[in-house]
Amino acid sequence: MHGNDAERDHTRSRAELTMPERTQRVDGFQVVCGLLGILAGPFLLAHDAPAGWSLLLVAAGIVILSTQWAIARDIDLEIVDRFQIVLVAAGIVCVGIAAVYLTRAADDLPSLFPGHGNSENFRVVPGVVSLVVGLVVLARAVAAAHPHRASR
């Protein structure tokens, strides 16, 4: 009976040692899906697909690849305070506003957006400014979350 306990402990420690190795492997299916999304979005955009769906496909591919990278590198993020949550929400809103500006003509913009009018032109400058502000705010939120590798 004493030998079985030692064998279970040995089996348990071997399983615990292999668990981090499993979580650090990149899942090929998600990587392929992310790359396909990033590559298919511009292809669809070039072939007159709706710009909103094409950019959404690219964004989804980027999100999938970045989460796979974080999982493979075993990155932990510490949320220090509520301000980081507000930063993330503001960054997502700015990126969403940029997507609306960059994918819709001025006459198709919601009435509460500046630049709404009777024009077929896209409002590129407000879209790019909103996109840059959103990405900077999201980068600041991630940097404030103190990303670090998890201890083993």
C-alpha positions in Angstrom: 0.0 0.0 0.0 2.9 2.4 0.7 4.3 1.6 -2.8 1.0 2.7 -4.4 1.1 6.1 -2.7 4.6 6.7 -3.9 3.6 5.6 -7.5 0.6 8.0 -7.4 2.8 10.9 -6.2 5.3 10.1 -9.0 2.4 10.0 -11.6 0.9 13.2 -10.2 4.2 15.1 -10.4 4.9 13.9 -13.9 1.4 15.2 -15.0 2.0 18.5 -13.3 5.3 18.9 -15.1 3.7 18.3 -18.5 0.8 20.6 -18.0 2.6 23.9 -18.7 4.2 22.4 -21.8 0.7 21.7 -23.2 -0.6 25.2 -22.5 2.4 26.8 -24.2 1.9 25.0 -27.5 0.3 27.1 -30.2 -2.9 25.6 -31.5 -2.5 25.2 -35.3 -6.3 25.6 -36.0 -6.5 29.0 -34.4 -3.3 30.2 -36.1 -4.6 29.1 -39.5 -8.0 30.7 -38.9 -6.3 34.0 -37.8 -4.0 34.0 -40.9 -6.9 33.3 -43.2 -8.9 36.1 -41.7 -6.0 38.6 -42.1 -5.4 37.5 -45.7 -9.0 37.0 -46.8 -10.2 40.4 -45.6 -8.2 42.5 -48.1 -8.9 40.0 -50.8 -12.7 40.3 -50.2 -12.3 44.1 -50.1 -10.5 44.1 -53.4 -13.3 42.1 -54.9 -16.1 44.6 -53.9 -17.2 42.9 -50.8 -18.7 45.2 -48.1 -15.8 47.0 -46.4 -17.3 46.5 -42.9 -17.3 42.8 -43.1 -13.8 42.7 -44.7 -12.3 44.8 -41.9 -14.2 42.7 -39.3 -12.6 39.6 -40.7 -9.1 41.2 -40.5 -9.8 42.4 -36.9 -11.0 38.9 -35.9 -7.8 37.4 -37.4 -5.6 39.8 -35.4 -7.5 39.1 -32.2 -7.2 35.3 -32.7 -3.4 35.5 -33.4 -2.7 37.9 -30.5 -4.5 35.6 -28.0 -2.6 32.6 -29.4 0.6 34.5 -28.9 -0.3 35.4 -25.3 -1.2 31.8 -24.6 1.9 30.5 -26.1 4.1 32.9 -24.2 2.2 32.3 -21.0 1.5 36.0 -20.5 -0.4 37.1 -17.4 -2.1 40.5 -17.1 -2.7 42.1 -13.8 -5.6 44.5 -13.7 -4.6 47.1 -11.1 -7.6 49.4 -11.0 -10.9 50.3 -12.6 -9.2 52.9 -14.7 -7.7 50.2 -16.9 -11.2 48.8 -17.6 -12.3 52.3 -18.6 -9.3 52.7 -20.9 -10.0 49.4 -22.6 -13.7 50.4 -23.1 -12.7 53.8 -24.5 -10.2 52.2 -26.9 -12.7 49.7 -28.2 -15.2 52.5 -28.7 -12.6 54.6 -30.6 -11.7 51.6 -32.8 -15.4 51.0 -33.5 -16.0 54.6 -34.4 -13.0 54.4 -36.8 -14.5 51.3 -38.4 -17.7 53.3 -39.1 -15.9 56.3 -40.5 -13.6 54.2 -42.7 -16.3 51.9 -44.1 -19.3 54.2 -44.7 -19.8 57.2 -47.0 -20.6 60.5 -45.4 -24.3 60.3 -46.3 -24.5 56.9 -44.6 -22.9 58.0 -41.3 -25.1 58.1 -38.2 -26.5 61.6 -37.7 -24.6 62.1 -34.4 -21.2 61.7 -36.1 -19.4 64.8 -37.2 -19.1 64.8 -41.0 -22.6 63.5 -41.6 -23.8 65.0 -44.9 -24.9 64.6 -48.4 -21.6 63.4 -49.8 -20.5 60.1 -51.3 -17.0 60.6 -50.0 -15.5 58.6 -47.1 -14.3 60.6 -44.1 -10.8 59.2 -43.9 -9.1 61.7 -41.6 -11.6 61.3 -38.7 -11.4 57.6 -39.2 -7.7 57.4 -39.1 -7.5 59.8 -36.1 -10.0 57.7 -34.2 -8.2 54.5 -35.1 -4.8 55.9 -33.9 -6.3 57.3 -30.7 -8.1 53.9 -30.0 -4.9 51.9 -30.6 -2.8 54.2 -28.4 -5.4 54.0 -25.6 -5.6 50.2 -25.9 -1.8 49.9 -25.9 -1.6 52.1 -22.8 -4.2 49.9 -21.0 -2.2 46.8 -21.8 1.0 48.4 -20.7 -0.6 49.5 -17.4 -1.8 45.9 -16.9 1.8 44.9 -16.2 2.1 42.0 -18.7 4.6 39.4 -17.5 5.4 35.8 -18.0 3.7 33.6 -15.5 6.0 31.9 -13.0 6.4 28.2 -13.4 
